[in-house]
Amino acid sequence: MSQGNVHRLTILGREIAFRPGADMERIQATIDLLEERYADLKLRSHGAQSKDILLTFLALGLADDLLQAQKKQEDVQNRIQNLLTQIEESQPL
C-alpha cells in the first residue's frame, strides 16, 4: 500500500499515488464508494458498456452529488445567517 512517503492504492485496477500526509482513511472510504458505484453501474448495464462510458456516468453521478451537497450547505448557511440576523435584531442595545 505505501512505499516510502508516497501511498499507493489500487482503484478500479489502476495504481494511484497519494501525497504524504493524505488522510488515508478518508481516501479509502472514497475508493470504496467509487468502486461500489462502478459495480452498480456495471451490473445495471449487464456489462454492455465500456469502462470509459461507465466511468463517465459515474463521474457525472459524483459531480451531481457534490453539487447537491453544496446546495444544501448553502441553504444551511443562509438559514444560520437569517437566524443570527433575527437574534441581533431582537436584542436591545
C-alpha positions in Angstrom: 0.0 0.0 0.0 2.7 2.6 0.8 6.3 2.8 -0.4 8.5 5.4 1.3 6.5 8.6 1.9 4.1 8.0 -1.1 0.9 6.0 -0.5 -0.2 3.8 -3.4 -3.7 2.3 -3.7 -5.4 0.4 -6.5 -8.6 1.9 -7.8 -10.6 0.0 -10.4 -7.4 -1.8 -11.4 -5.2 1.2 -11.6 -2.5 2.1 -9.1 -2.7 5.7 -7.9 -0.1 7.5 -5.8 -1.2 9.8 -2.9 0.9 12.5 -1.3 2.4 12.1 2.1 0.1 13.3 4.9 -3.1 12.3 2.9 -6.0 11.2 5.0 -5.8 7.5 4.0 -8.9 6.6 5.9 -10.9 9.2 4.0 -9.3 8.2 0.7 -10.1 4.5 1.3 -13.7 5.4 2.1 -13.9 7.4 -1.2 -12.3 4.5 -3.1 -14.9 2.1 -1.6 -17.7 4.4 -2.7 -16.3 4.8 -6.2 -15.9 1.0 -6.6 -19.4 0.3 -5.2 -21.0 2.8 -7.6 -19.0 1.5 -10.5 -20.0 -2.1 -9.7 -23.7 -1.0 -9.5 -23.5 0.8 -12.9 -21.8 -2.2 -14.5 -24.4 -4.6 -13.1 -27.2 -2.4 -14.4 -25.7 -2.3 -17.9 -25.1 -6.0 -17.9 -21.5 -5.4 -18.9 -22.7 -4.0 -22.3 -20.9 -0.6 -21.9 -17.2 0.1 -21.9 -15.4 1.0 -18.8 -14.9 4.6 -20.2 -18.6 5.1 -20.6 -19.4 3.7 -17.2 -16.8 5.8 -15.6 -18.2 8.9 -17.3 -21.6 8.2 -15.9 -20.0 7.5 -12.5 -18.2 10.9 -12.7 -21.4 12.6 -13.6 -23.2 11.0 -10.7 -20.5 12.0 -8.2 -20.5 15.6 -9.6 -24.2 15.7 -9.2 -23.9 14.5 -5.6 -21.3 17.2 -5.0 -23.5 19.9 -6.4 -26.4 18.8 -4.3 -24.3 18.8 -1.2 -23.0 22.3 -2.0 -26.6 23.5 -2.4 -27.6 22.0 0.9 -24.6 23.6 2.6 -25.5 27.0 1.1 -29.2 26.6 2.3 -27.9 25.8 5.8 -25.6 28.8 5.8 -28.4 31.1 4.7 -30.7 29.8 7.4 -27.9 30.3 10.0 -27.4 33.9 8.7 -31.1 34.6 8.9 -31.3 33.3 12.5 -28.3 35.3 13.5 -29.9 38.4 12.0 -33.1 37.7 13.9 -31.2 37.3 17.1 -29.2 40.5 16.6 -32.4 42.5 15.7 -34.3 41.1 18.8 -31.6 42.1 21.3 -31.8 45.7 22.6 -28.5 47.6 22.5 
